[in-house]
Amino acid sequence: MGNPVVKAVPEDFVVREVMALPQRTSADPGHTYLNLRKKGFTTFEAMDLIARHLALPADAVSAAGLKDEDGVTEQTLSVAAEVPSALLDAFNRRWTPGTGRWLALGHAGVGARRLGIGELLGNAFLLTLRGLEADEADRLKAVPRGEAPLLFANHYDTQRFGVAGGPKVTHLIGQALLDGDPELALELLRTSESHEGGLALEHTGSAEEFFAGLDQRVAAFYRTAHSSYLWNHRLGRLLEQHGPEVVRTEREGLGYTYPTTARPLLGLLDELPELEYDKWRWSDGALRRTVSRRPTVLQTVVTVRDVEPDDMFGGLWKCAVSFMLPSGAYATNAVSQFLLRLAHAQRAVLTAS
């Protein structure tokens, strides 16, 4: 397997949240739901800009899921206030969709409930994979009816640990905060190349002052990123215990263990379908730690279409893949394992023959 390019341009990675919102028609429903489409912004950045535009505190705007900046994404936000159409129009005029970074807001209804992380049902993905070698393209063309069921290990992928193209340090920042070392956390944040990293570079006071003034939902995210890193490490060890059909690989400086057949996954699914991990949330003015559970193995159906010469990388191929994933699962993780399994399945056939 080569190294296909998953996000050559943001338009190659399209994701839309899937969720059902309870609607109210009363005069005072409590929350306005907004549909946010964006490119080039993290969810945290977008919520901060929206809160500022609406002259509301940062925590008045909340989301059910976090979407990366290096894609074209669509999600639902809740705002603890009425949002007049005139304010949305003014916001959209300022951040009009174009060739660079953009944001677009629209009304999605009203309701009584504030949205929280993890409430969405899942995400629908449409990805363009580029830079494929001819043998990879042939394997994708050979997928029966263009649809392939996929059982895969539910790793947190690289974007959980840093922005696209930047160093993967969010879990290290979280570890420093958990260790009571805000100076190290600030030093690491300054290297992150993230929006918050830029704020850290401009900060001239103490580390304690910086993190006290930061959106505490972001600080909670760093701590949870550390839990995600530990969860990945434990998942990899468990996969290795359930059969030899695994490979260790490194992506953007982070280690991953991937199954090459379904056998280790089926063994793990039978023995330990979920793993616990620490989750940190900022809620009601306090940082709260809870113990949550996450599936070790997931399943989806990958649809493959438009396998054709790549118009961006000469002499190579591209294709489109689409699928659904539950909340918290990573499309790039599923695709990496999908391509790996196709390659190993072909290799096994050739060896047997």
SVG drawing of the C-alpha trace seen along z (x, -y; Angstrom):
<svg xmlns="http://www.w3.org/2000/svg" viewBox="-46 -43 54 65">
<polyline fill="none" stroke="black" stroke-width="0.4" points="0.0,0.0 1.3,-3.4 0.4,-6.7 -2.8,-8.1 -3.4,-11.8 -6.7,-12.2 -6.9,-16.0 -5.0,-17.5 -7.5,-20.3 -10.3,-20.9 -12.9,-20.1 -11.6,-16.5 -12.9,-16.0 -16.7,-16.7 -18.5,-15.8 -22.0,-16.5 -23.4,-15.8 -26.5,-13.6 -28.7,-14.4 -32.4,-14.8 -33.2,-18.0 -36.3,-18.4 -38.1,-21.5 -40.3,-23.9 -42.6,-26.6 -43.2,-28.4 -42.4,-32.1 -39.4,-31.4 -37.8,-28.1 -34.5,-29.0 -32.0,-28.1 -31.6,-28.9 -30.2,-26.1 -27.8,-27.2 -26.5,-25.3 -22.8,-26.0 -20.9,-25.3 -17.2,-26.1 -13.8,-25.7 -10.4,-26.5 -11.7,-26.9 -11.9,-24.6 -15.2,-24.3 -13.8,-26.1 -12.6,-29.0 -15.9,-29.3 -17.9,-29.2 -15.6,-32.0 -16.2,-34.2 -20.0,-33.6 -20.2,-34.4 -18.2,-37.6 -20.4,-38.6 -23.6,-38.0 -22.1,-39.8 -22.5,-36.7 -20.2,-34.9 -18.2,-32.1 -20.1,-29.3 -23.4,-30.6 -22.5,-28.9 -22.1,-25.1 -21.8,-22.2 -22.6,-18.5 -19.4,-17.6 -16.0,-18.9 -15.1,-19.3 -11.6,-19.8 -10.4,-22.9 -8.9,-21.1 -12.2,-20.1 -15.6,-21.4 -17.8,-20.6 -21.4,-21.1 -22.7,-20.9 -25.3,-22.2 -24.7,-24.7 -27.0,-25.9 -27.0,-29.5 -28.5,-30.3 -30.4,-33.3 -32.6,-34.5 -30.6,-35.1 -32.2,-37.6 -31.8,-36.9 -30.2,-40.3 -27.3,-39.3 -26.8,-36.1 -26.9,-38.0 -24.2,-40.4 -22.1,-37.5 -22.4,-35.8 -21.5,-38.9 -18.3,-39.1 -17.3,-35.5 -18.7,-34.9 -17.8,-31.5 -14.9,-31.8 -11.6,-30.3 -10.0,-30.8 -11.3,-30.3 -15.0,-30.9 -18.0,-30.4 -21.7,-30.4 -24.6,-30.3 -28.3,-29.5 -31.2,-29.0 -32.0,-25.4 -34.8,-25.8 -35.3,-26.5 -35.5,-24.2 -35.2,-23.9 -31.9,-21.9 -28.3,-23.1 -26.3,-20.8 -23.4,-19.0 -20.5,-17.0 -21.4,-13.5 -25.2,-14.1 -25.2,-13.7 -26.1,-10.4 -23.1,-10.3 -21.4,-11.8 -21.7,-11.3 -18.5,-11.5 -17.5,-12.0 -13.8,-11.8 -11.6,-12.0 -8.5,-9.9 -5.6,-11.1 -2.2,-9.9 -3.2,-6.3 -0.8,-3.9 -2.2,-1.8 -2.4,1.4 -4.4,-0.5 -6.8,-1.8 -7.2,1.7 -8.1,3.0 -10.7,0.3 -12.2,0.9 -12.5,4.6 -14.6,3.9 -17.9,5.9 -20.7,3.6 -18.6,0.7 -19.6,1.5 -17.4,3.1 -18.4,3.9 -15.6,2.8 -14.9,3.9 -12.2,1.7 -10.3,0.7 -11.8,-2.5 -8.5,-4.5 -8.5,-8.2 -6.7,-9.5 -3.9,-12.1 -6.1,-15.2 -7.2,-14.5 -3.6,-15.4 -2.9,-18.5 -3.8,-20.7 -3.2,-19.6 0.5,-19.8 1.4,-20.9 3.1,-19.0 1.0,-16.5 1.1,-17.9 -2.4,-18.3 -2.1,-15.1 1.2,-16.4 -0.4,-19.7 -3.1,-17.8 -0.6,-15.6 1.2,-18.8 -2.0,-20.3 -3.0,-17.1 0.5,-17.1 0.0,-20.6 2.7,-22.1 1.0,-25.0 4.4,-26.4 5.2,-23.3 1.7,-23.2 2.1,-26.8 5.5,-26.1 4.0,-23.1 1.0,-25.1 3.2,-27.8 4.6,-25.1 1.2,-23.8 0.6,-26.1 -3.1,-26.2 -5.3,-29.2 -4.8,-28.8 -1.1,-28.5 -1.1,-31.9 -2.8,-33.3 -0.2,-31.7 2.6,-33.3 1.1,-36.7 0.7,-36.2 3.1,-38.0 1.8,-37.1 2.1,-33.9 1.0,-30.5 -1.6,-30.4 -3.1,-33.6 -3.2,-32.3 -5.0,-29.1 -7.4,-30.9 -8.4,-33.2 -8.7,-30.4 -12.0,-29.0 -12.2,-26.3 -13.8,-23.9 -10.5,-24.0 -8.5,-23.3 -10.8,-20.3 -10.2,-19.1 -6.5,-19.0 -6.9,-16.8 -9.3,-14.5 -6.7,-14.3 -4.3,-12.8 -6.9,-10.2 -7.3,-9.5 -3.6,-8.9 -3.6,-6.3 -6.8,-4.7 -5.1,-4.2 -2.0,-2.7 -4.2,-0.2 -6.2,0.7 -3.1,1.4 -1.8,3.8 -5.1,5.6 -5.2,6.1 -1.7,7.7 -3.0,10.1 -5.8,11.3 -3.7,12.6 -0.6,12.1 -2.5,10.4 -1.6,6.9 1.0,4.4 2.5,1.5 2.8,-1.8 3.6,-5.4 1.6,-8.3 2.7,-11.9 4.9,-10.8 2.2,-8.7 2.2,-4.9 -0.8,-2.8 -1.5,0.9 -3.8,2.0 -5.4,5.4 -4.7,6.9 -7.7,9.3 -11.0,9.3 -9.8,12.0 -8.1,9.9 -11.1,7.6 -13.6,10.4 -11.6,11.7 -11.5,8.3 -15.2,7.6 -16.1,10.9 -13.9,10.3 -13.9,6.5 -16.3,4.6 -15.7,1.3 -12.9,-0.3 -13.2,-2.9 -11.4,-6.3 -11.4,-9.6 -13.4,-12.4 -13.1,-16.0 -15.8,-18.5 -16.3,-22.2 -19.8,-22.3 -21.7,-24.7 -18.5,-26.7 -16.4,-23.8 -14.0,-21.2 -15.5,-17.8 -13.9,-14.4 -16.1,-11.4 -15.4,-7.9 -16.8,-7.1 -16.9,-4.0 -15.9,-3.8 -16.3,-0.9 -13.1,0.9 -14.4,2.0 -16.8,0.4 -18.4,1.4 -19.5,-0.5 -20.0,-0.1 -17.6,-1.9 -19.0,-2.9 -16.3,-3.4 -16.9,-5.3 -15.2,-7.3 -11.9,-5.5 -10.1,-7.6 -6.8,-9.4 -5.8,-12.0 -6.1,-15.5 -3.8,-16.8 -1.0,-14.2 0.1,-13.2 0.4,-9.5 -1.6,-8.5 -5.2,-7.8 -8.0,-9.1 -11.4,-7.9 -14.3,-8.9 -15.4,-7.0 -18.4,-7.6 -19.7,-6.1 -21.4,-6.8 -19.7,-6.7 -21.1,-7.1 -20.1,-10.1 -16.5,-10.2 -15.2,-7.9 -12.6,-9.1 -13.0,-8.8 -9.3,-8.9 -8.8,-6.0 -11.4,-4.0 -10.0,-4.7 -6.5,-3.8 -7.6,-0.4 -9.8,0.1 -7.0,-0.4 -4.6,1.7 -7.1,4.6 -7.6,4.5 -3.9,4.8 -3.4,7.6 -6.5,9.5 -5.0,9.4 -1.6,10.5 -3.2,13.5 -4.9,14.5 -1.6,14.3 0.2,16.2 -2.4,19.0 -2.3,19.3"/>
</svg>
